[in-house]
């Protein structure tokens, strides 16, 4: 009789324990995914600050476009199974470093390294890995600069270092990569040899275009520096809309230039 009474109690306790464990897992998974979203948001803020500063203060911004993506929990799980990684959150965090990804599209090849150096020079950004596919393209012609960086994310109960993959490439490289991606999936990874060779030649052409366009840009910049006169240095006509009245700026300028 006692055993018959205890069995429902045991089943009830097991069910409650299962529900509690599921709630805890859901909470941890939510915290896990949020940490990557926050890390991506932090890096995007850093990149957009650089972009806005370049646009407002310098001659041009080397950053043309910024995009981001976050792997879904299903995508993370599928990659962990495919790679044979342990199916627990700490193991996944250590093994999969591209859960959060950011792509920075630049004007010229030199800009990719400039942005890399500016991000790597920030005190709370740690570069863990770097793959330079610009200097050493992949066999299919793919070019890009890949960084895996770690950034601290401040949660309510912890400071969690989180990794973000950053891809930095030129407009031409990005156009080529987008086309190659579409072709790869259209043929389910088995691309005909003729298309593979055409893609490789297109990558070479894109690289030559990048080099040529940067040479032209450098020539234009050199001509502009020769044409600049002293009067232009004290003109605000070329500045973007400024949050201070122009008259106030002129007063500050006179205060700097007038002798005491």
Residue pairs with C-beta under 8 A, 6 or more apart in sequence:
28 89
29 73
29 89
31 155
32 89
32 93
33 70
33 73
35 153
35 155
35 160
35 162
36 70
36 99
36 100
36 162
36 164
37 70
37 100
38 153
38 162
39 100
39 151
39 153
39 162
39 163
39 164
40 68
40 70
40 100
40 101
40 102
40 164
42 151
42 153
43 100
43 102
43 119
43 125
43 149
43 151
43 164
43 166
44 66
44 68
44 102
46 119
46 122
46 125
47 63
47 66
47 102
47 104
47 115
47 119
48 66
50 63
50 115
50 118
50 119
51 61
51 63
51 66
54 60
54 61
54 62
54 63
55 61
55 240
56 239
56 240
59 221
59 224
60 107
62 106
62 107
62 108
62 111
62 114
62 115
63 104
63 105
63 106
63 111
63 115
64 105
64 106
64 107
64 171
65 104
65 105
66 102
66 103
66 104
66 105
67 102
67 103
67 105
68 100
68 101
68 102
68 103
69 100
69 101
70 99
70 100
70 101
71 79
71 96
71 98
71 99
71 100
71 101
76 92
76 96
76 99
77 87
79 85
79 96
80 86
80 87
80 91
80 92
80 95
80 96
81 87
83 95
83 96
85 91
85 92
85 95
85 96
86 92
86 95
93 163
97 128
97 129
97 148
97 163
97 165
98 148
98 163
98 165
99 163
100 162
100 163
100 164
100 165
101 164
101 165
101 166
101 167
102 164
102 165
102 166
102 167
103 166
103 167
103 168
103 169
103 174
104 112
104 115
104 166
104 167
104 168
104 169
105 169
105 170
105 171
105 174
106 112
106 115
106 168
106 169
106 170
106 171
107 170
107 171
107 217
108 170
108 210
108 213
108 214
108 217
109 134
109 170
109 210
109 211
109 214
110 214
111 170
112 134
112 145
112 168
112 169
112 170
113 145
115 168
116 130
116 145
116 147
116 168
119 125
119 147
119 149
119 166
120 127
120 147
120 149
124 151
124 152
125 149
125 150
125 151
126 149
126 150
126 151
126 161
127 147
127 148
127 149
128 148
128 149
128 150
128 163
129 146
129 147
129 148
130 145
130 146
130 147
130 148
131 145
131 146
132 145
132 146
133 142
133 143
133 144
133 145
133 146
134 143
134 144
134 145
134 169
134 173
137 143
137 203
137 207
140 180
140 196
140 199
140 200
140 203
141 176
141 180
141 199
141 200
141 201
141 202
141 203
141 204
142 176
142 177
142 180
142 203
143 169
143 173
143 176
143 203
143 206
143 207
144 167
144 168
144 169
144 173
144 177
145 167
145 168
145 169
146 165
146 166
146 167
146 168
147 165
147 166
147 167
147 168
148 163
148 164
148 165
148 166
149 163
149 164
149 166
150 161
150 162
150 163
150 164
151 161
151 162
151 164
152 159
152 160
152 161
152 162
153 159
153 160
153 161
153 162
169 177
170 210
172 206
172 207
172 209
172 210
173 206
173 210
175 206
176 199
176 202
176 203
176 206
179 199
179 202
180 199
183 191
183 195
183 199
184 191
187 195
191 199
232 238
234 253
234 257
236 242
236 246
236 249
236 250
242 249
